Amino acid sequence: MDNLSQCRRLVHLGFCTLIHRPLFLLLAALSAFAPLAIDLYLPSLGQIASDLQTTGGRAEQTVTVFLAGFALGMLFYGPLSDRYGRRAMIFAGTSVFVAASVACMFAQTIEQLLLFRLVQAFGGGAAAVVARAVVRDLFSETDAARVMAMIGMVTSIAPMLAPLLGAWVLLLGTWRHEFLVLALFGALCIWGAYRLLPETLSKQRSQASLKLAFRGYAHVLRQPKSVTLIGIGGCHFAAMFAYITGTPLVYMGQFGVSEQQYALLFGANIGSLMLFGWYSARSVKRQGTSALIAKGNWFCAGGAVLVLLAAWVLPVGWVGLTTMVVGFLLCVGSLGLVAPNTMAQLLDAHPNNAGAAAALYGFSQFGLGSVASLTVTLLHDESARPLSLGVGVFAGLAWGFGWLLRNQHKQ
């Protein structure tokens, strides 16, 4: 049985069988480029600042630059994959990622590192957008939602393990070796794609010219339902990035949580994300993608209300902390329900522009995520209020987009 036949058959076998299948692990690895490249070197930001003789804030800009470059890379490679195929863009983009990772190793100034991180992210954007387009090539809406939920469960492990791996690398070397690890990871993905990934874009669905491929953006954005789906996914992702940016200082600064306790709380949120993803994969055939999107929006809104209560009403202490933790378990975990099902609906509506649709979805996620991260940082006042406002605003927007989606389904 060839790889394409194995892919289509595997979705019916469940997660336990999935983890033994190399092709699905490859798609999960391609989807994990962003969390791995961001979280792996976070423990070394202080060392980078010292080694390159710059400030901690300047070193933190390497994260912001990566988010921007990754979003732009997705916009670039999406239409190209609709024109020239999925495999070619994986090889091209991931090769850029590997070369830029090596360049980051040898950066001598913070300006050089910022530039190389931008290029690295631009190349890495190909992996994430093409992995989603491949799933659309192989599966219908419901099955695609199930597969993406399964892949999401695997990639959710990356943000939890990457900082631990980065800290371990620092014990053996320096921050430069962390970029060597990223280069080796990219090279391994190239080898895996060469061996395991067939060309999934059929001649019937490929765009006749590059101009038509980039016109796919206009085709997607002209449909109100597509804009709504992109908005829901982007707002949920932004709420999660507000959590990632704000909780270290809030939990450890305001509530007095230790570093070890924070790591456990962070891991619990990863667990909730995986649990909601597992539920989505098991339930989508019975409930449908629209019902799961609606449930995800309600969970996110409910979690945001708890976070707002903890920040503005409840006293600082174990009651406030517990309320906030439960709120984030619901708010962040709901992404496991929303992301695979909004993506599946979006890609199912645009079979001939799957790359462009996936790119717009990813751009919305990382674009709004960077806005949420920057907003929480700029409004920081030593309290949980800026964090709660960021989460509340994006959860409210996601709920509003969900209301629009329900009305669009009725029309």
JOBEL-V88811 format. One record per run of one state. SS is the DSSP state (alpha for helix, beta for strand, coil for the rest). FROM is the first residue (numbers start at 1). TO is the last residue. If there is no record, write none. Layout:
ss=SS from=FROM to=TO
ss=SS from=FROM to=TO
This chain:
ss=coil from=1 to=2
ss=alpha from=3 to=10
ss=coil from=11 to=14
ss=alpha from=15 to=18
ss=coil from=19 to=21
ss=alpha from=22 to=31
ss=coil from=32 to=32
ss=alpha from=33 to=39
ss=coil from=40 to=41
ss=alpha from=42 to=51
ss=coil from=52 to=55
ss=alpha from=56 to=84
ss=coil from=85 to=85
ss=alpha from=86 to=105
ss=coil from=106 to=109
ss=alpha from=110 to=138
ss=coil from=139 to=140
ss=alpha from=141 to=172
ss=coil from=173 to=174
ss=alpha from=175 to=196
ss=coil from=197 to=209
ss=alpha from=210 to=221
ss=coil from=222 to=223
ss=alpha from=224 to=254
ss=coil from=255 to=258
ss=alpha from=259 to=287
ss=coil from=288 to=288
ss=alpha from=289 to=312
ss=coil from=313 to=317
ss=alpha from=318 to=333
ss=coil from=334 to=334
ss=alpha from=335 to=348
ss=coil from=349 to=350
ss=alpha from=351 to=378
ss=coil from=379 to=384
ss=alpha from=385 to=410
ss=coil from=411 to=411
